[in-house]
Amino acid sequence: MFVDRWDLVPVFWAISIVADGLDGMMARALKVSNPLGKELDSLADMVTFGVMPGVILYHLMAKMTGGGVMPEKDFVLLALPGFLITLFSAIRLAKFNIDERQTDSFIGLATPACTGYVVGLLAIHIYNFGGLGDFILNPFLLYGSAVLFSYLLISEIPMFGFKLKALKWKGNEFQFIYLGLAIIMLPIMRTAALSLGVIIYLVMAFIHNLTVRKSLFYKS
């Protein structure tokens, strides 16, 4: 029934994002917290935000090389670099668990954002958004994305978060501007907006670091 239904991936990704947010909200509402829950949360994140983007990139790379379109049936050696994202997502999640600096913001790209970028590539390919369906299968784009985003996951580059201490403009300018752009893009581009949204986020994080933090990399 669901064999080769890659069009459902963005739907399940959206569900996973909601579930990822709700589990934390419920834990805070019930005032329950323990180390086991923290580890289980990371294991769940590893599937959704580690395995999923790796499988998607493998699938796209397999189609790119003409070696097959179904990873569960076809083994394509040249598509294995897609799982770099999975490996570095695991490292990212492990670092996040022991890094006390990342409370209101992030050091390096968060795994949900990385997965959103990859899901966006899949959506553009499936729905041929803007006539870019075949362009997504460009080797420079796919291999380059695997390497670049693997680096961003474990980098020391600060990324602004969205846990606002107060609903005021001052101090939250970048967050409000980004959310405004997202509200405009999503109805127009739908899931295809995910990749562009992550790229815009990275550019804004770069500008934020140079204008607000006065530094591109984290300094302890």
WOTACOR-V525058 format. One line per field, one symbol per residue. phi: phi as a letter, one per 30 degrees, with the letter a starting at -180 (. if undefined). burial: I if it has 9 or more other C-alpha atoms within 8 Angstrom, else O. A space follows every 50 residues. Layout:
phi = ???
burial = ???
//
This chain:
phi = .cdicdddeeddddddddddddddddddddhbaaedddddddddddddcb dedddddeeddddddidkbbedcccbedcdeedeeddddddedddddccd dcccbbcjdddddddeddddddddddchdiiceddedddddddddddddd dddcdcddbdcbdddadbddjbeddddddddddddeddchdddddddddd dddddddeddccdiadcdbd
burial = OOOOOOOOIIOOIOOIIOOIOOOOOOIIOOOOOOOOOIOOOIOOIIIIII IIIIIIIIIIIIIIIOIIIOIOOIOIOOIIIIIIIIIIIIIIIIOIOOOO OIOIIIIIIIIOIIIIIIIIIIIIIIOIIOOIIIOIIIIOIIIIOIIOII IIIIIOIIIIOOOOOOOOOOOIOOIIOIOOOIOOIIOOIIIIIIIIIIIO IIOIIIOIIIOOOOOIOIOO
//
